[in-house]
Amino acid sequence: MDFDAPYSRRGSYSVKHDGLAEKFGLTGEEWLPLWVADMDFPSPQVVKDAIIKRAEQGAYGYVGGYQSQYKDIVYAWFAGRQGIQVDRKAFLVNDTIVAGINRMIRAFSQKGDKVIIQTPVYPPFHYAVINNERELVYNPLKKTATGYEMDYDDLVAKIDSRCKLLIFCSPHNPVGRVWRLEELKKLWEICYQHNILIISDEAHADIVYSGHKHINFLNVASQVKERVIVCTSPHKTFNMAGLQISNLIIPNEHLRHAYARMLLREAYPKPNIFALVACMAAYGKAAPWLEELLVYLEANRDFIAEYLAQEIPQIGYDKPEGTFLAWLDFSAFGLTGEKLRELILKKARVVLNDGAVFGVEGNSFMRLNFACPRAQIEIALERIKKALS
């Protein structure tokens, strides 16, 4: 696929492009949106073909009879790429990972219990805890000279008997870490010792760059399957978030049945028929497309590093090990909060994610989505350079 080819998503009801007026009051075409974490590339042709083929059948009634074929395809993807060895029963079809995390908070904790998150982190983690009337416990990542690390001492110091869940992000959004086995083992040992259930959001697991390897949390230790739930989805990998389908891996039978009961209580329907065939096509046939994508995204990641080093060295940037998200540090300019947002949005006319929504640690940061043609990234960086001069 030619990832450099111009591709317009305007008029497709894309929140990233068509939602600018609602979100920011922006109209016109001068704004360059590099914010929401979906791609400005079309999904793989095999995904589009599967949707079109199903649409042409003409009847869109209730869904059924898919479980065996669907689970075989999904299982093969995770067994082949991540070495997962669990019973196929462990896979539960779900709508979105965020919806799943909200349900798990309700299913596996009580109002007033504590839920740990590691900031700066994906904003819906914050909202899921607060909106379900649980107490947030912040275990911030440590910023070091070589990137971000987990702060295990801080985690242990903050755990008490009310801490029931830890929502984990792997690979990490927004800082781009791909966690090493020894890091995951240490986190697991702490949580296991204190009877804390780990909910691992691995939405970006397929977007990992050379020299790094994603480790599914279920592969950390033999006992881990009893106290870990892994959330997966084809959304980020194949640019299909609007179809709303994910697969939760819950090996523990008691936890799996508890979550299934939550789905029944909320009258969760069968998956959308188009999401179903798209997911099977993606996991069954789109691996070659993904390999091409990863080469292009890694070059985009490196282009940002080269441009910033030469043109705006004051912007801090640790090349992400995974995800297609650049976590940019503007603290050298003395810019934080509203002043930073105004400069990037109104003066540079580039739409990025405000770092503060990921946690107070992100107050001098902005998140840039580089899953787009490289020309767009160059335009954005040139605009930011001019706005800062």
N, C-alpha and C positions, 0 to 999 in steps of 0.2 A: 504493500500500500504506500502511496505517496503522502506522507504525513505533512509535507510542506505545502500541499495544495490548499489554496484558499477555501474555506468552508464556513458558510454563514448559518448560524442557528437562529437568527432573528425570525420572528413570526412562528416559531415552533412551540410557543408557550414555555420557553426555558426560563427558569427563575434567574439564571445567571445573566441572561441577556434581556429578556422581555420583562423581567421583574425589577429592573432598575428604577422605574418610575415609582412603583409601589414602595420599594425599600428605601430609596435615597432621594426621591423626587427628581430624578434625572431623566430628561428627555433629549431626543436628538441622537446622532450617531457618532459624536466626537469622543464618547467615553469608551475606554478599553477595559472590558471586564475580565479580570483574572482572579476572581474570588472563589465562588462556589466550587467545591471539590468534585466536579465532573469534567469531562474532557471536551475540547473543541475539535474532536475527530468523530467521524461516523463510526458506529459500532461495526464489528466484523460483518462481512457480506453474508456469512452463513447464518448469523443471527437474524439479519433482515430477511433473508430468504425463508427462514423457518416461520417468521411472523406472517409474511405475505402468503405462504402456502396455507397456513392455518386459517388466515382471514378469508382466503378464496374458497374454503369449504362452505362458508356461508351461514352455518348454524353456530350460535354461541351460547349453548345451554350450559347446564350444570356440569362441573368437572368431576371426573372419576376415572378409575382404571389406569392411573398413571404411576402408582407407587413403585412397582417393581422396576420398570424401565428407568424411571427418574432416579431412584436411589442407586441403581447400578452405575449410571453415568456419573452422578455426583460423587459416589464413593470412589470410583476409579480415578477421578481427578485428584482427590485428596490423598488417596493411597499412593498414587504415582508421583505426585509433585511434592508431597510433604511427609510421606511415609506413615500416614495414619493407619493404625490397625485397630479398629473398633467394630463392634457389631453394626450392621446396617441399621438396626433399630435405633441406634444412637442419634441418627440424623432426623431432625424434625423440620419440616418445611414451615417457614415463617414469612411474614410480610417484610418489614424492615428491621435491621439490627437495632435501631433506636427504639422502635416499638417493643422489640423483644427485651431489651434492657429494662425498659419501664415495667414490663410484666414481671420480669425476674425480681426486681426490687420488691414488688407487691407480693410475689409468691414466696420469697425466701427471707423476708424480714418483716418486722412490724413497725407501725408508726412510732417514731421516736428512736428507733435503732440508728446506728451510725454506719455510713458507707464511705469508704476511702477512695479518693481519686488522686492522681499524680499530675499536678499542674506544672506548666501550662498544658492544657489538654482540650480535646474536642468539646465545644460548648454544650452539646446535648447531654453529656455526662452530668454536668452541673445541674441542668434543668430537671433531669430525670430524678435526681435525689430530692431536690427541693420540692418539686411538684407532687411528689408522692409522700411528702411530710416525713422524710427521714433527715437525719442530721449529717451535713457534709463534714468530712475530715480531710483536710488538705495535707498531702505528703508530697511537697514540691520536689521536682527533679533538681539536681545540682548542676549548675553550669560550670564546666571546667575548661581548661585551655584546649582540650581535645574534643569537646562536645558535652552532651548531657549524660548524666548518670543517675541511677536511683539512689536515694538517701535512705539506706536501711536503718541507720541509727535513729533517724527522725521517725520512721515508720514504727519501729518498736516502741519508742517513747510515747507515741500517740494512741497505741492500741489499748483498749480496755474491754470489759465484758460486753459492752453495747455495740462493739464493732462486729458486724455480721458479714459484710460484703466488701470486696475490693474490685472496682471496675478498672480493668487494665487495657492499655492500648498498645497493640503490637502488630506491625510496625507502628511507631508512635506518630500521631498527628497532634501537633504540627512540627515537632522538632526533627522528625525523620530518622530516629534511631531504629535499627534492627537489632533487637536484643540478643546477646550471646547466651549460650547454654548456661554458663556459670552464673550469669545475672538472674536468669529465670529460676534456676535451682535455689538460689538464696532467697528470692522473693517467695517461692513456693514453701520453703522450709519455715519461714516466719509465719506465713498464713496458715499452714497446716498445724503448727504448734498452737496457734490461737483459735483454731476452728473457724477460720474466715474463708468463705466461699469466694473463689476468684472467677470473675466474669471477664473473659478475654475477648476483646473486640479485635478481630483480625481481618478487618475489611480490606486492608491494603496488603495482605500477605503475598499476593502475586506480583506486586510492584517492588522488586528488590534488585539492587544493582550489583555489578561484578565485584567480587571480593567479599560479599556478604551472603548470608543464608538465613532465610526465615525459619524459625523453629516453632512449629505448632505447640502450644502449651501442653497438649496432651502427650507429647513426647519427652517431657522433662523428667518424669520419674514414674515408676510403676504404680505408686499409690495415687498419682495425680488425677487419675480418671474419676476418683470418688469425690473430689472437691473442686473440680474445674469444669466450667462450661465455656466452650469456644464458639464465638459468633462469626459466621462466614457469609460471604455474599459475592455474586458476580458483578455487583454494581460498579465498583471502582475499576475492576479489571477490564470490563468490556463496555463501559459507558452506558449502562442501562438502569440507572437509579430510578428513573421514572416508572419502571415496570414493577418495582417493589416486591422483590423476592429475596429471601435469604435462607440459609440453612444453619440451624443451631446444632452443635454436636454435644449431646448430653449423655455420656456413657453411664452415669449413675442412674439406675432404674427408678429409684425413689424420686430423685430430682426431675427426671424426665416425665414421670407420671404427674408430678405436681405441676409442672409447667403445662402439660397437656390439659389438665383440669382448668388451669387459668385460661387457656384458649377457649375451652368450652363455655366457661362462665361469661367470657366476653363475646361469645358467638362469632369467633373468628371463622370466616368462610374457607372454602377450599381456595387454593391459589388461583390467581387470574390466569386464564388459559394462555394468553400471549406471553406472560411472564414465564409460565411453565415451559413452553416450547422454546423460548429464547434461552432460558437457562440450560436446557438440555443441549441445544445447538452450540452454545458457548463452550461448555465444559466438554462436550463430545467432539467438536470439530475445530475450535478456534485457537488451539495452542500455537500453530504457526504464526497467526496474526499477532498474538501476544509477544512472541519472541522478537518480531520486527518492532513492535511498539517499545519494548524495553530498550532496544538499541537506540531508538530515537529519543526517548525520554532521558536516558543517561547522557546523551550528547547535549540535550537542552540543559540539564543540570550543570554540566561542565561549562557550557557557554556562559551561564550566569556567573559562575565563579571567575572565569577569565575576564568577563566584562567588568565586574565589580573590582577586581584586582587592579585593572588598568585605568578605569574611569572614575570609580567612586569607592576607593579603598576604605573610606570611613564606615561604610555599611558592613556590619558584621554578618558573615554567612558561613555556616558549616554545611558543606555539601551533604545533603541527606543520603543516608544509606538505603532508604526505601521511601515509598510514596512519591507523588509528583508535586510535592509542596515545598516551597522555599521559605524558610523562617528567617526573615531579614531584620537585623538589629540596627536601629537608627539612633541609639543612645549617644553616639559620638557627636551628634548634631544638637544634643540637648532637647530633642523633640520627644514628647510623650503625649498620650491621651488625645484630647480634642485637637491640639495644635498639629500633631502628626497626621491625624485623619484628614483634617482640612487641607493640609499641604498636598498629600497624595491624591485626594479625591478632587479637590477644586482647582488646585494649581497645576498638578501633573495630568489631571483628567484620566487617572488610572484607578480602577476599582479593585482594591485588595481587601482582605479580611483584616479587621482591626485586631491587633494582638491582645488587647486588654480583655476581650471576651473569652479568651482561653485561660484567663487567670491573671492575677495582679502581676505575676512575673512577666507577662507579655506587654506591659504598658508602653514599652519603647519599641515594640516589634510590629511588623505587618507580615501577613502570610500571602505569598504569591503562588498561584497555580500555574505550573509550567507545562501542563498537558495541552499544548496548543502549537500551531505552526511557529517555528523559531522566529519568523519575521515579527510576529506579535510581541514576543518577549523583547526583542531588540528595540522596537518602538516604545514599549513600556519603560524600559530602562533608560532610554534616551530622554523620555519625558521626565522621569524622576530625577535624572542628573540635572536637567535644566531647571527644574523646580527647586532643587537644593542649592543651586549656584547663586 
